[in-house]
Amino acid sequence: MGLLLKVFIPLLGAALAFYFYSASENFNEEMLRGKRVIVTGASSGIGEQMAYHLARMEAHLLLTARTEAKLQKVVKRCLELGAASAHYVSGSMDSPTLPKELLREAENTWGGLDMLILNHIGQSGFTYFNGDVGQVRKLVEINFVSYVALATAALPMLKESEGSIVVVSSIAGRVGGPFTAPYSATKFALDGFFSSLRQELIIDKVNVSITLCILGYINTESAVRAVSHVIPDTPAPKEECALEIIRGGALRWREVRYPPWAVSSMLLIRSLAPEFLDSIIRSSYHVENVRR
């Protein structure tokens, strides 16, 4: 039975992933031309790559992250790649004033907003939970509360444009693996809040889409640095991941799974045999390399 699950379920997961992404043929990069887009966490990693893809598609960009010097470089590159316009607002996502500042900039610069891409994350280690509740509170503020605050501030303009909210989450928001307890909690919270909000928008006949992105192991510098000594898998490319997120948001998908076969397989196994999935995860990690 165990061998059957190991062989059959990943194949079924891959088939489901192919089904999920067959609609990607309808994507045309011209769909983003002239669109007004906010990208958070845009100074590096997936956010930076999304900014470059959107720039090539001739979108208007408003980027935000903590480090101003990095944002300046990304904005400069976006303009070189063909962005219709590119601006930035630097700041920490635990600031209660940043959401209004960002949306005020969008209002003053563009007069509206078409897409909000929420991508930023707070720093968290890949280790045993050490009982630091203060760190949990801080991570919840950055990884969850700030997402809610930005989406809330953006909704009036997105309702007017019939736009989109794209929420970048993680497989850790669907499957509780070891060594990520605070981070995983924030990602589960994102799923709960935005899935509920989607229902309310549909009930009220508000044409604002919400796309939740369930990401696996991606080759961002921060992810590789944090987990490569524990997870033996080869990370998926951040450039392709960024494009898939943009495609999902433009096509107003309910969900993006990337890499599709890996994420879909894990979610399928979790539904059918959760304890089996837990054992696979534990046995695949180099737990002896995890510091307490």
Solvent accessible surface area in square Angstrom, and as a share of the most:
residue,aa,sasa,rsa
1,M,168,0.75
2,G,34,0.32
3,L,133,0.66
4,L,106,0.53
5,L,28,0.14
6,K,120,0.51
7,V,84,0.48
8,F,106,0.44
9,I,1,0.00
10,P,45,0.28
11,L,118,0.59
12,L,62,0.31
13,G,0,0.00
14,A,39,0.31
15,A,57,0.44
16,L,64,0.32
17,A,4,0.03
18,F,157,0.65
19,Y,164,0.62
20,F,81,0.34
21,Y,29,0.11
22,S,53,0.34
23,A,38,0.30
24,S,30,0.19
25,E,156,0.70
26,N,111,0.57
27,F,29,0.12
28,N,79,0.41
29,E,88,0.40
30,E,105,0.47
31,M,70,0.31
32,L,3,0.02
33,R,129,0.47
34,G,36,0.35
35,K,83,0.35
36,R,55,0.20
37,V,0,0.00
38,I,0,0.00
39,V,0,0.00
40,T,0,0.00
41,G,17,0.17
42,A,0,0.00
43,S,18,0.12
44,S,60,0.39
45,G,16,0.15
46,I,21,0.11
47,G,0,0.00
48,E,36,0.16
49,Q,28,0.12
50,M,0,0.00
51,A,0,0.00
52,Y,29,0.11
53,H,30,0.13
54,L,0,0.00
55,A,0,0.00
56,R,124,0.45
57,M,8,0.04
58,E,72,0.32
59,A,0,0.00
60,H,50,0.22
61,L,0,0.00
62,L,1,0.01
63,L,0,0.00
64,T,0,0.00
65,A,10,0.08
66,R,132,0.48
67,T,61,0.36
68,E,83,0.37
69,A,59,0.46
70,K,104,0.44
71,L,0,0.00
72,Q,89,0.39
73,K,149,0.63
74,V,4,0.03
75,V,16,0.09
76,K,135,0.57
77,R,106,0.39
78,C,0,0.00
79,L,93,0.46
80,E,106,0.47
81,L,38,0.19
82,G,34,0.33
83,A,12,0.09
84,A,52,0.40
85,S,24,0.16
86,A,10,0.07
87,H,69,0.31
88,Y,65,0.25
89,V,15,0.09
90,S,40,0.26
91,G,22,0.21
92,S,41,0.27
93,M,15,0.07
94,D,56,0.29
95,S,36,0.23
96,P,122,0.77
97,T,91,0.53
98,L,4,0.02
99,P,9,0.05
100,K,143,0.61
101,E,68,0.31
102,L,0,0.00
103,L,11,0.05
104,R,135,0.49
105,E,57,0.26
106,A,1,0.00
107,E,85,0.38
108,N,114,0.58
109,T,57,0.33
110,W,40,0.14
111,G,46,0.44
112,G,6,0.06
113,L,0,0.00
114,D,21,0.11
115,M,10,0.04
116,L,0,0.00
117,I,0,0.00
118,L,0,0.00
119,N,17,0.09
120,H,13,0.06
121,I,77,0.39
122,G,4,0.04
123,Q,149,0.66
124,S,44,0.28
125,G,55,0.53
126,F,26,0.11
127,T,49,0.28
128,Y,74,0.28
129,F,108,0.45
130,N,124,0.63
131,G,44,0.43
132,D,68,0.35
133,V,80,0.46
134,G,43,0.42
135,Q,64,0.28
136,V,36,0.20
137,R,168,0.61
138,K,113,0.48
139,L,2,0.01
140,V,48,0.28
141,E,70,0.32
142,I,13,0.06
143,N,0,0.00
144,F,42,0.17
145,V,58,0.33
146,S,6,0.04
147,Y,0,0.00
148,V,31,0.18
149,A,38,0.29
150,L,0,0.00
151,A,1,0.00
152,T,82,0.48
153,A,31,0.24
154,A,0,0.00
155,L,26,0.13
156,P,89,0.56
157,M,22,0.10
158,L,0,0.00
159,K,97,0.41
160,E,147,0.66
161,S,37,0.24
162,E,94,0.42
163,G,5,0.05
164,S,5,0.03
165,I,0,0.00
166,V,0,0.00
167,V,0,0.00
168,V,9,0.05
169,S,5,0.03
170,S,12,0.08
171,I,27,0.14
172,A,13,0.10
173,G,2,0.02
174,R,39,0.14
175,V,9,0.05
176,G,54,0.52
177,G,22,0.21
178,P,41,0.26
179,F,20,0.08
180,T,20,0.12
181,A,54,0.42
182,P,26,0.17
183,Y,44,0.17
184,S,9,0.06
185,A,53,0.41
186,T,1,0.01
187,K,3,0.01
188,F,92,0.38
189,A,35,0.27
190,L,0,0.00
191,D,24,0.13
192,G,45,0.44
193,F,66,0.27
194,F,1,0.00
195,S,30,0.19
196,S,56,0.36
197,L,25,0.12
198,R,22,0.08
199,Q,109,0.48
200,E,94,0.42
201,L,11,0.05
202,I,109,0.55
203,I,130,0.66
204,D,101,0.52
205,K,182,0.77
206,V,36,0.21
207,N,78,0.40
208,V,9,0.05
209,S,17,0.11
210,I,4,0.02
211,T,0,0.00
212,L,4,0.02
213,C,0,0.00
214,I,1,0.01
215,L,9,0.05
216,G,22,0.21
217,Y,39,0.15
218,I,8,0.04
219,N,52,0.27
220,T,14,0.08
221,E,135,0.61
222,S,56,0.36
223,A,30,0.23
224,V,52,0.30
225,R,160,0.58
226,A,36,0.28
227,V,17,0.10
228,S,58,0.37
229,H,82,0.37
230,V,0,0.00
231,I,24,0.12
232,P,76,0.48
233,D,91,0.47
234,T,126,0.73
235,P,34,0.21
236,A,13,0.10
237,P,58,0.36
238,K,46,0.19
239,E,76,0.34
240,E,94,0.42
241,C,0,0.00
242,A,0,0.00
243,L,41,0.20
244,E,18,0.08
245,I,0,0.00
246,I,0,0.00
247,R,44,0.16
248,G,0,0.00
249,G,0,0.00
250,A,18,0.14
251,L,40,0.20
252,R,88,0.32
253,W,35,0.12
254,R,154,0.56
255,E,23,0.10
256,V,0,0.00
257,R,36,0.13
258,Y,7,0.03
259,P,22,0.14
260,P,34,0.22
261,W,152,0.53
262,A,25,0.20
263,V,1,0.01
264,S,1,0.01
265,S,8,0.05
266,M,54,0.24
267,L,9,0.04
268,L,31,0.15
269,I,12,0.06
270,R,83,0.30
271,S,77,0.50
272,L,110,0.55
273,A,21,0.16
274,P,68,0.43
275,E,143,0.64
276,F,45,0.19
277,L,5,0.02
278,D,55,0.28
279,S,45,0.29
280,I,58,0.29
281,I,15,0.08
282,R,138,0.50
283,S,95,0.61
284,S,48,0.31
285,Y,40,0.15
286,H,76,0.34
287,V,67,0.38
288,E,132,0.59
289,N,65,0.33
290,V,14,0.08
291,R,206,0.75
292,R,221,0.81
